[in-house]
């Protein structure tokens, strides 16, 4: 039997996420959290205690004050790199504690 109403998986997923925007936003937030370890590497991840996204702001808690001050200096570049890794404008600000 031939089906005339066929869609690719990409089209089906796109339609699904257009209908469920909260789920899509949550998925993007998880991508940004993963990007932290991928973009900055395992040494920074070792000093990272807590990381979460709330209202397009990424909150990161670090155990090293030296690393914290270094990352604060390059905050804008970090935001850009994390958004590029997530392939979306997922975060607009970065708070490093």
For each residue, the residues with C-beta under 8 A, 3 or more apart:
1:
2:
3: 6
4:
5:
6: 3
7: 11 12 15
8: 11 12
9: 12 13
10: 13 14
11: 7 8 14 15
12: 7 8 9 15 16
13: 9 10 16 17
14: 10 11 17 18
15: 7 11 12 18 19
16: 12 13 19 20
17: 13 14 20 21 23 24 27
18: 14 15 21
19: 15 16
20: 16 17 23 24
21: 17 18 24 25
22: 25 26
23: 17 20 26 27
24: 17 20 21 27 28
25: 21 22 28 29
26: 22 23 29 30
27: 17 23 24 30 31
28: 24 25 31 32 86 88 90
29: 25 26 32 33 53 90
30: 26 27 33 34
31: 27 28 34 35 85 86 87 88 90
32: 28 29 35 36 53 58 82 83 85 86 90 91
33: 29 30 36 51 52 53
34: 30 31 37 38
35: 31 32 38 39 81 82 85 86
36: 32 33 39 40 44 45 48 51 58 60 82
37: 34 40 41 42 44 45 48
38: 34 35 85
39: 35 36 78 81 82 85
40: 36 37 43 44 45 78
41: 37 44 45
42: 37 45 46
43: 40 46 47
44: 36 37 40 41 47 48 67 71
45: 36 37 40 41 42 48
46: 42 43
47: 43 44 62 63 64 67
48: 36 37 44 45 51 60 61 62 63
49: 61 62 63
50: 59 60 61
51: 33 36 48 58 59 60 61
52: 33 58 59
53: 29 32 33 56 57 58 59 90 91
54: 57 59
55:
56: 53 90 91 92 93
57: 53 54 91 92 93 94 95
58: 32 36 51 52 53 79 82 91 93 94 95
59: 50 51 52 53 54 95 97
60: 36 48 50 51 71 94 95 96 97
61: 48 49 50 51 97
62: 47 48 49 65 67 68 71 96 97
63: 47 48 49
64: 47 67 68
65: 62 68 69
66: 69 70
67: 44 47 62 64 70 71
68: 62 64 65 71 72 96 97
69: 65 66 72 73
70: 66 67 73 74
71: 44 60 62 67 68 74 75 78 96
72: 68 69 75 96
73: 69 70
74: 70 71 77 78
75: 71 72 78 79 94 96
76: 79 80
77: 74 80 81
78: 39 40 71 74 75 81 82 94
79: 58 75 76 82 83 91 92 93 94
80: 76 77 83 84
81: 35 39 77 78 84 85
82: 32 35 36 39 58 78 79 85 86 90 91 94
83: 32 79 80 86 88 89 90 91
84: 80 81 87
85: 31 32 35 38 39 81 82
86: 28 31 32 35 82 83 90
87: 31 84
88: 28 31 83
89: 83 92
90: 28 29 31 32 53 56 82 83 86
91: 32 53 56 57 58 79 82 83 94
92: 56 57 79 89
93: 56 57 58 79
94: 57 58 60 75 78 79 82 91
95: 57 58 59 60
96: 60 62 68 71 72 75
97: 59 60 61 62 68
